């Protein structure tokens, strides 16, 4: 939908709520095009947050205020809205997840994106820092953070809540896109958040709740926040539908026994795309025409959607290999952090459900749980994206290694190049593990099978190991000096011996080592 149509609609509809409905429908229309053109992206989260984003951008934010997404999966929807308002170049609608275009997740190199999305749970802390900096500089600026309900499983959120109350951060508002689904399945079935209102209220936050698709309720929540709770941080819990605004993608269209939401990530099939496009166009036209404007005129694009990859999937190959090994070894347990599809664990979950543990968006908890499992002789295989697994829970991995626990850490999307998903799933240095660990890297199906195979019981197994999925070779690296220097003793003339003195090791007697955070060998001891 060209920006000229956005301008015509915004200038021709006078009723506030009708303007918001039309703008939100147009933004969804372009979001669908962008994801289909890119061949990947996140539709469900973009659609569930579209009405909230429309209200914030059109009616709530002053020029100096800041809005950013902590969950990041709504990036295509944010881009579509900003393009519709002319704040991003119109040509970028064709360049989602392209070099020189728009990254898959928010990135500070993109205009109007003040922060990158890292591992989930960082947004409230970043907003607190921004508020404190503004106070030091004498600036007054409201800060709005959009989070997801699945994201609230991350522990950093709760570290952040208390400090915001202690500092009286009335400038800070958190909006929870409460669509009930994390990635591909229901939050309640993974790590139920319980009484979310009580959680925030327990820290002293002001709590408001609304229907995240009802513009009248959304507006009331923002007014109450400003009038009644100006002196403390507030959270607005917006109940939404994942994929809302389009029946083809709405979670309410799922069958009662369906566990997997199919439109979290990736482009839809062509026939689903065409049906959804027609639904969105009809919805937008209905709003436009009843307000006295002519029907919308979408622009046809000659650019073809990206070709999908063909051939075997590495995660699928790994998942089948792990099942084969686990059927022969009852000690193997698979652990996942809300990435069951991306890490290839669906076959394991379906074949061996009693040995599959879904930990949710809580990598530190998962890694420390693995220590308890290994303490009883089980062999946990711990899975996540490589960047999520090697960074935040690194201290826990090191602790497990110092205990001598036999744990296998499997990180996908490792390698030398940035994936299309963006910096959020950046390549990692996971193949440089800390502590007494071994590392493997595989880029082929046979190699992936060898990675999944536990060490033979005839040889002492490694205390911990990591497996990064990439085409980059890596090798285990020691983190200690491995040779004790020779001891030379001096003899006194009276037959006694003086104190012993150790000679420094010679260069040939030393083994080069690399720490987990450095690519250069340590200096020799003095």
N, C-alpha and C positions, 0 to 999 in steps of 0.2 A: 504494500500500500504506500504510494508516494506521500512525501511530507505535505504536498499541496492539499491532499485530502484531509490530513490531520488539521491543517490550518483552516480549511473550509468548515470543518465540523466544530472546532473550538470557537471559531468566530461567529458561527450561525446558530448555535444552540445557547439559549440564555439560561435555562433552568440548570442549576448547579449539579444536581444529581444526574440529570440526563447527560450533561457534558461528561461527567465522570464515567457513566456507563458506556458512552460512545468511545471515549478515549481508551478505556480499558479493553473494549472489544477490538479496536484497531491495533492496539499493542499486542494482544494475543495473536491476531492474524499475522503480523510481521514476525513475531517470535517463532511461530510455526514455520514460516518460510525460511527463517535464518537457520533453524536446526535442520530442516530438511535439506537445505542447500549445503550445509556443512557436513551432513552425514552423521552428525553426533551432536550432543548437547542435552540439556535438561529441560524437558517440557513441563513435567508435573509440578515442580517447585516454582517455576516461573509463572504458571497459570494460577496456582493457589495464592500467590502473593500479588498478582497483577492489580487487584482492586485496591489493596493497601498502598502499593507504589503509586497508583494514579492519584489517590487522595493526598498523599504526602507531596508529590511533585506539583500538583495543580493548586491545592488549597491550603496546605499546611506550612510548607517551608518558606521562610524568609530568605532573602538573598545570602545572608551570612550564615544561615543554619547548615548543618552537615547531616547527610544521610548516607549510611553505607551498610552493606550486607555482610553479616558475619557468617552466614551459612554458605553463601557463594553459589549454590546451585540455581539461584534465580538470576544469574548474570544475563542470560539471553533476554529475559523479560525487562531487566533494567536497561539494557542497551536499546531495545525496541522503543521503550518509552522516551529515552533521551534523544533518540534519532527523530521520533515523532515531534518532539518539542524543538528540534533544530539545534540541540546542544551537542550532538555528535554529527559528523558528516553523513549525509544520506547514503553515500556509496558504501559505507561500512555495513549496511544491511546485507550485502552480498559476501562479506569477508569475515564471518564468524569462524574462529579457530583456524585462521590463516596467518602466515607470516606477514607482518605489516598491517594486520587487521585487528580484530577483537579477540582477546584470549578467552579460553573456555571458562575461566573464573576471574573475578575482579582483580585488576592489577593497577598499581599506582601510575604506570606509564600511560594508562588510558584516562582521558579527561573525565573529571567528576567521579573518579574512583580514589578516595583518599587513602585506602589501605588495601593490601593484598589479603586474600583469604588463605590462611595457612591451615594447619590442622584445626578442626572445629573447636569452638569454645574460647577463641581469643578476642572476639569482638568487644565484649563488655569491658575487658581490661584495657584495650586500646582506647575506647571511648573515655574511660576514666582518666587516662593519661592526657588526652586531648583537653578535657575539662580543667584539669589541674594546670596545664600549660596556659590555657586561656586566662585563668585567674592570675597567674604570675605576670602575664603580659597586659593585664587590664582589659581583656576582651570579654564581651558577653556573646555567647553563641550557644544555641541549643544543639544537642547532638542526639540523633535518632539512630538506633541500631536494630536491624532486622535479623532475627534469629529463627531457627527452626526448632520444633519440639524435640526431634531426635537429637539435635545438637546439644540439648540441655542434659544429656547423659554425661557429657565431658565434665570432669571434676573442676577444671579451671573456672567454670562459670560460678561455682559456689565459693571459690576463693575470692572472687571479685565482688560478690554482692555486699558483704559486710562493710568493706571499706567505702563503698559509694554512699552508704547510709551515714557512716561516721563523719564523712566530709560534707554531708548535706547537699548532695549533687542534684539539686532541682533542675539543672540543665540537661540531665540525662534521662532519656526515655528509651526503653527496650520494647520492641514489638515482636511478639512470638507468633510466627506463622504456624498455628496449631492445626496442621492438617492430619495428624494421627499416623503418618507413615514416614518411616526413615528409610531412605533408599528404596528398597523393593518390598518391604513388608511392614506390618503394623508395629508401632512403638509398644503397644500394650503387650505384645507377644514376645518382646525382646527384653527391654528394661522399662517396665511401666513407671511412669513419672508420678503416679498417685495423684494427690491433691496438689496441682501445680500452683494454684492460688495460695495455698497455705505455705508452700515452700518459700515463695518470695516474701509473703507477709511475715514469715518467721524471722527474716533478716531485717525487717523494718521497711520494706519497699511498699509504696502505694500500689494497689493492684486494681486494674479495671478489666472488664471482659466485654467482648462484643462479637457479633457475627461479622467475620472478615469479608463477607461478600455483600453486606447491607450498608450502603453508603450513609444512610441516616444514623445507624448505630455506630459506625466508625467515627463520624463527625461528632456525635455525642461523647464518645470516649475521649477524644482529643480535647474537647471543651472542658470536660470534667477534670482532665489531667491538669490543664492550665489554671482553672479557677480554684480547685479544691486542694491540689497537692503541689503547689508551686515550689515548696521549700524542700522537697526530698525526691529521690529518684523514683521513677514509676515504671511499671510494666503494663503493657496492654496485651492481654492474651486474646488473639483474634482467631476464633474458630473458623477454619476454612476447609475446603475440599481439595485434595491433591488432584491437579488437572481440572480444577473448577472453571466454569465458564464455557466448557466445551464437552458435550455428552460423550464424545468419542474417547476422551482422556480422563473423564471424571472418575474418581475412585468409587463414587456411588454407583457406578455401572458395573462394578466387579461382582462376580457370583458370590453367594454367601460362603462357600467353602474354598474360595480362591485365596491363596496365601501371598501370591506374588503380584505386586503392582507392575504392569508391563511398560509404563511410560515414564519411569524415573529418568532414564538416560537413553541416548541413542535416538536415531531418526525412525519414525514409524514406517510401516510398509506402505507402498504407493497407494493401495486402495484405502487404507486408513487415513493417509494424508489427504486424499481427495474428499473423503467424507467429512473429516474435521474442518478442512478449508471451507466447504460449503456451509457447514453449521455456523462457523464463525462469521462468514460473510452475511448469512441470513440474520444472525443476531445483531450485527452492527447496522445492517440496512434497516432493520425494524426500528431501532432507536432513531436513526437519522431521518427516515421518512415521516415518522409520527411527529417530528419536530419541524416539519415543513421544508426539509431540504431534499434535493434530488438524491437518488440512490448512488452508492459509492461506485467508483470506477477503478478497480485494481489494475496495476500495470503488469503485463505479462513479461516474464524474464526469459531470455534465450539461454541463460546459463544453466548447465545441467548439474543435477546433484552430484556430489562426490561419489565415486565408485566405492563400493564396499569391498573390504578385503576378502580374498578367497583363500582356500586352503585350510589346513588344520589349525585349530586354535591352541596356542600354548597352554593357557589355563585349563582348557578341557583335557588336553593330553596329560597334564600334571595331575588333574583330579582323578582321572581313571587309573593312573599309575599308583596314586596314593591309596585308592580303594583296593587295588590288587595286593599291595604290600600289607595293608591293614587286615585283610582277610586271612593272611598267613601269620600275623603277629597281633595278638589280642591286646598288647600293651599300648598300641598306637591310639592316640586321641587327637582329633582335629579341633582347633579353636579358631574362631573367626571374629572379626571386629566390624560387622555390618557390611561385609563385602563378599558375600557368599558367591555371587555370580562372577565378579571380577577375579576372584582367587581360585575359581574352578572347583568349589567344594559342594556343588549341588549333588553330584553323584554320591559323595561320601554321606551327605546329610540324608539322602533318600535310602541308601543301602545300609548305613550303620548309624541310625539316629541316636541310639543309646550311647554312642561314643563321639557325638558331635556336640560342641558347646558354642552357642552363639553368645558372645559377650557384649554385643552392642558397640556403641561409639565410646569405647573406654579402653584404649590400648594399654595404659599403665596397669589397670586392674587385670587385664587379660594376661600380661606377661608375668605378673606376680602370682596369679592363680596357677600358671604353668609350673612354678616352683613347687607349690603344694602337691600338684599331680605327680611331678617327677619324684618328690620325696617318698611317695608310696610305690615307686617302681614303674609307673606308667611312662610312656614316651609321648609327650605332647608336641604336636606340630602347630605352631603359632603363625597365623596368617593375617596379613594386611598389605596395603600398598607399602612399598619399600620406604618411602619418605616418612610415612606415619609410624613405621615399626622401628626405624633405627634412631629416630631423633628424640621424641618426647619420652618414650620408655627406655632410653639408653641406660639410665642409671639402674633400672630394674633388671635389664639384661645382664649388666655387669654384676649385680648382686647375685643373680642366679648362677652366674659362672663361678663366682667366688665360693658358692656353696657346693660346687661340683655337680650341679643338676644337669641331667641329660635332657636338653630341650632343643628342638629344631625350629628355627625362625625362618619363615618363608615370605619374602617380600616381592610382590609383583610390581611391574612398571619400573624396574631398575634399568640403568643403562647410561649411555653417554649423551643422549639427546633429550630435549624437552618433549614430553608427550603432548598430543593435541589438547589434553585437558588443561594444560597451563602450568603455572608455577606451583599450584596447589599440589600437584602430583609430580613434582620435579624429580629428576634422578637423584639418587642418594649415594653416599659412601658406605652403604651397609656392608659391602664386602671387605671392609676394614674393621672387623669386630674388635671389641675391647675384651680384655681378660683372656683366659685360656679357651679360645674358640677356634673352630675351623670354618672355612668358608668355601662354598661352591657357587659357580655361576653357570647357568645352562641356557642355551638358545635353541636346542633341538629336542625332539621328543625322546630319543634314547638317553640324552644327557639328563633330561628332566626326570626320567625314570630312575636313573642312578642316584640323583639327588634325594628322591623320595625313599630309597632303600636304606634302612638302618644299617649301621656297621655290624659286621659279623661278631657274634659273641665270643669268637675265639681270640679276638683282640680287644684290648681295652677301648671302649667307645669314647669319643670326645665328650667333654663335659657339656659343651654347647656347640651348636653349629648354626650357620646362616646360609640361606639359599636365595640369591638374588636372581631375578629373571631378566637376563640381558644377554647381549652378544659380547660382553666384555669379560675377558678372562680375569680371574682374581686368584690369589693364593693366600693360604694362611700365613699370618705374620706374628712372630713372637713379640711379646711386650716386656721381656726380661733379658738380662745378661745370662747366658747359659753356661758359662764356664767360671769356676772359682779360680781366682789367680793363685799361682804357686806361692807357698810360704817358704821364705828363706830365713834360717836361724843363724845368729852370730854366736860364736864360741868365745868365751873369755879365757884368758891365759891361765886362770886358776881351775879350769875344768868345768866351770858352770856355764850356763847358757843365758844369753841376754834375752830380752823380750823379742817375741816374734814380730816380723814386719812383712807385710804382703806387698809383693811387687805389683805395679799396675799391669793390667792385661795388655798384651801386645795387640796390634791391629788384627793380626791373623787369628788371634784367639777369641775375637769378639764376633758376635752374630748381629748383623744389622737388624734393627727392629723399628717398627712404626707404631705410633699410638693411634687410637681411634680418631683423633682430631687433627692429625698432622700427617703430611706426606713426606716428611724428612726424618732421617734417623736421629735419635737423641745424641747429645754430646756424651763422650766417654766420661766415666766418673773421674774426679780429681782426688 
